Amino acid sequence: MKLSFLNTVLSVLVAGLMNACSDEESLTPRPRGYPRVQYPEKDYRSFDANYCHFTFQYPSYTQIQRDTAFFEEQPADHCWFDVYYPDFDSRIHFSYYPVGPYKSLERLKLDAFEMADWHTKRANYIDEIRIYKPESEVYGFAFQIKGPAASSFQFYLTDSTDHFVRGALYFNTKARPDSLAPVINFVKEDIDHLIETFEWEGD
């Protein structure tokens, strides 16, 4: 009788342990899934706003949004704006500076490199790409920033005498380089096209 009772108790305990293990397995978190992104078909239009000294081609599925304030103050120039991607909630922020009155060309270049280097605190590495288009007098550098940094791509363009413009790509989300990589690559193709078609206009 005692042996039978002990067997019953042991069976109940074993069954309870098995259920507990099963419950723990069911509570194991699954890898996070990300929604599938619908990419628009590549198509471009001309940017030739009268408040800037340059033109380029930008995606037709984006919006030009002018900056009216910078930290509650007026931007340094009228030619500050964003190329906004509503589908990705991301933007390429443009800031323009005339060379000389505000800052020297060397100071502007140094600022651009320092702003890119600031992301090394979070980035794995930064790939510097020289931009050289002497036929259009467009010179500069692009910075491809790898890793969980706030900005994944930046660049500056100048004619080396009068004009300087800086661009920086930002996403309105926590930096997740693995999940954002396909979107970043898609937008980078647009930035490459933008730089390729970039030209200065006469004053």
C-alpha positions as CSV (number, residue, x, y, z in Angstrom):
1,M,0.0,0.0,0.0
2,K,2.8,2.4,1.0
3,L,4.7,1.5,-2.2
4,S,1.7,2.2,-4.4
5,F,1.1,5.5,-2.6
6,L,4.8,6.5,-3.2
7,N,4.5,5.5,-6.9
8,T,1.5,7.7,-7.2
9,V,3.2,10.7,-5.6
10,L,6.3,10.2,-7.8
11,S,4.2,10.1,-10.9
12,V,2.4,13.3,-9.9
13,L,5.8,15.0,-9.3
14,V,7.3,13.9,-12.6
15,A,4.2,15.0,-14.5
16,G,4.4,18.4,-12.7
17,L,8.1,18.8,-13.6
18,M,7.4,17.9,-17.2
19,N,4.6,20.5,-17.4
20,A,6.8,23.1,-15.9
21,C,9.5,22.4,-18.4
22,S,6.9,22.6,-21.2
23,D,5.6,25.9,-19.8
24,E,9.2,27.4,-19.8
25,E,9.7,26.3,-23.4
26,S,6.5,28.0,-24.4
27,L,7.6,31.3,-22.7
28,T,10.9,31.4,-24.6
29,P,11.0,34.7,-26.6
30,R,10.9,34.3,-30.3
31,P,13.2,36.4,-32.6
32,R,11.7,39.8,-33.4
33,G,10.1,39.9,-36.8
34,Y,10.0,43.1,-39.0
35,P,7.3,44.0,-41.4
36,R,8.0,43.6,-45.1
37,V,8.8,46.9,-46.7
38,Q,7.2,47.9,-50.0
39,Y,9.8,49.8,-52.0
40,P,8.6,52.3,-54.5
41,E,9.7,52.2,-58.1
42,K,12.8,54.4,-58.8
43,D,11.8,57.7,-60.3
44,Y,13.3,61.1,-60.0
45,R,12.4,64.8,-60.5
46,S,14.5,68.0,-60.6
47,F,15.2,70.2,-57.5
48,D,15.7,73.7,-58.7
49,A,14.4,75.9,-55.9
50,N,15.1,79.6,-56.1
51,Y,16.3,79.7,-52.5
52,C,19.3,77.5,-53.3
53,H,22.4,77.7,-55.5
54,F,22.3,74.2,-56.9
55,T,20.1,71.7,-58.6
56,F,19.9,67.9,-58.4
57,Q,17.5,65.0,-59.0
58,Y,15.6,63.6,-56.0
59,P,13.1,60.8,-55.7
60,S,9.5,61.5,-56.8
61,Y,8.3,59.5,-53.7
62,T,9.9,62.0,-51.3
63,Q,8.9,65.5,-50.2
64,I,11.0,68.7,-49.9
65,Q,10.4,70.2,-46.4
66,R,12.1,73.5,-45.7
67,D,13.6,74.2,-42.3
68,T,12.0,77.3,-40.7
69,A,13.8,76.9,-37.3
70,F,17.0,75.4,-36.0
71,F,16.9,74.9,-32.2
72,E,14.3,77.6,-32.0
73,E,16.4,80.0,-34.1
74,Q,16.5,80.9,-37.8
75,P,18.6,78.5,-39.9
76,A,22.0,79.9,-41.0
77,D,20.8,80.2,-44.6
78,H,17.5,80.0,-46.4
79,C,18.7,76.9,-48.2
80,W,18.2,74.5,-45.3
81,F,15.7,71.7,-46.1
82,D,15.0,68.0,-45.8
83,V,14.3,65.4,-48.5
84,Y,11.7,63.4,-46.5
85,Y,10.7,59.8,-47.1
86,P,7.2,59.3,-45.7
87,D,7.2,55.6,-46.4
88,F,10.3,55.1,-44.3
89,D,10.0,58.0,-41.9
90,S,13.5,59.1,-42.7
91,R,15.1,62.2,-44.1
92,I,18.2,63.6,-45.8
93,H,18.9,66.8,-44.0
94,F,20.6,69.5,-46.2
95,S,22.4,72.5,-44.7
96,Y,24.0,75.2,-47.0
97,Y,26.7,77.7,-46.1
98,P,28.3,80.4,-48.3
99,V,32.1,80.0,-48.1
100,G,33.8,83.0,-46.4
101,P,31.3,85.2,-44.6
102,Y,30.2,82.6,-42.1
103,K,33.1,80.1,-42.1
104,S,36.1,79.4,-44.2
105,L,36.2,76.4,-46.6
106,E,38.7,74.6,-44.4
107,R,36.6,75.2,-41.3
108,L,33.5,73.9,-43.1
109,K,35.3,70.8,-44.3
110,L,36.7,70.2,-40.8
111,D,33.2,70.5,-39.3
112,A,31.8,67.9,-41.8
113,F,34.6,65.4,-40.9
114,E,34.0,66.0,-37.2
115,M,30.3,65.5,-37.5
116,A,30.9,62.2,-39.2
117,D,33.6,61.2,-36.7
118,W,31.2,61.9,-33.8
119,H,29.3,58.8,-34.8
120,T,32.4,56.6,-34.2
121,K,31.1,56.3,-30.6
122,R,28.4,54.0,-31.8
123,A,29.6,53.0,-35.3
124,N,31.7,49.9,-36.2
125,Y,33.6,51.9,-38.8
126,I,33.3,54.8,-41.3
127,D,34.1,54.4,-45.0
128,E,35.2,57.7,-46.5
129,I,34.5,58.1,-50.2
130,R,35.9,60.9,-52.3
131,I,33.6,62.9,-54.6
132,Y,35.4,64.4,-57.6
133,K,33.4,65.9,-60.5
134,P,35.7,68.5,-62.0
135,E,33.5,69.0,-65.1
136,S,30.8,70.3,-62.7
137,E,33.1,71.8,-60.1
138,V,31.6,69.5,-57.5
139,Y,34.0,68.1,-54.9
140,G,33.6,66.6,-51.5
141,F,33.4,63.4,-49.5
142,A,30.8,60.9,-48.5
143,F,30.8,59.0,-45.2
144,Q,29.2,55.6,-45.1
145,I,28.7,54.9,-41.4
146,K,28.4,51.2,-40.4
147,G,26.8,50.1,-37.1
148,P,24.1,51.3,-34.7
149,A,24.8,55.1,-35.3
150,A,22.1,57.7,-35.5
151,S,23.1,58.7,-39.1
152,S,24.2,55.9,-41.5
153,F,25.3,58.2,-44.4
154,Q,26.6,61.8,-44.6
155,F,28.3,63.8,-47.3
156,Y,29.4,67.3,-48.2
157,L,29.8,69.0,-51.6
158,T,31.6,72.2,-52.5
159,D,32.8,74.2,-55.5
160,S,35.9,75.0,-53.5
161,T,35.4,78.8,-53.8
162,D,31.8,80.0,-52.9
163,H,29.4,77.2,-51.9
164,F,29.3,74.4,-49.4
165,V,26.4,72.0,-48.7
166,R,26.2,69.1,-46.3
167,G,23.8,66.2,-46.3
168,A,23.0,63.7,-43.5
169,L,20.6,60.7,-43.6
170,Y,18.5,60.1,-40.4
171,F,15.7,57.6,-39.6
172,N,13.1,58.4,-37.0
173,T,13.6,55.1,-35.2
174,K,16.0,53.4,-32.9
175,A,19.2,52.4,-34.8
176,R,18.9,48.8,-35.9
177,P,21.5,48.3,-38.6
178,D,20.5,44.7,-39.5
179,S,16.8,45.4,-40.0
180,L,17.3,48.8,-41.6
181,A,20.1,47.6,-43.9
182,P,17.8,47.0,-47.0
183,V,16.1,50.4,-46.5
184,I,19.5,52.2,-46.1
185,N,20.8,50.5,-49.3
186,F,17.6,51.7,-51.1
187,V,18.0,55.3,-49.9
188,K,21.8,55.2,-50.6
189,E,21.1,54.5,-54.3
190,D,19.0,57.7,-54.3
191,I,21.8,59.7,-52.6
192,D,24.3,58.3,-55.2
193,H,21.9,59.5,-57.9
194,L,21.5,62.9,-56.2
195,I,25.3,63.4,-56.0
196,E,25.7,62.3,-59.6
197,T,23.2,64.8,-60.9
198,F,24.2,67.6,-58.5
199,E,25.2,70.9,-60.2
200,W,25.8,74.5,-59.1
201,E,23.8,77.4,-60.4
202,G,25.1,80.9,-61.2
203,D,24.3,83.6,-58.6
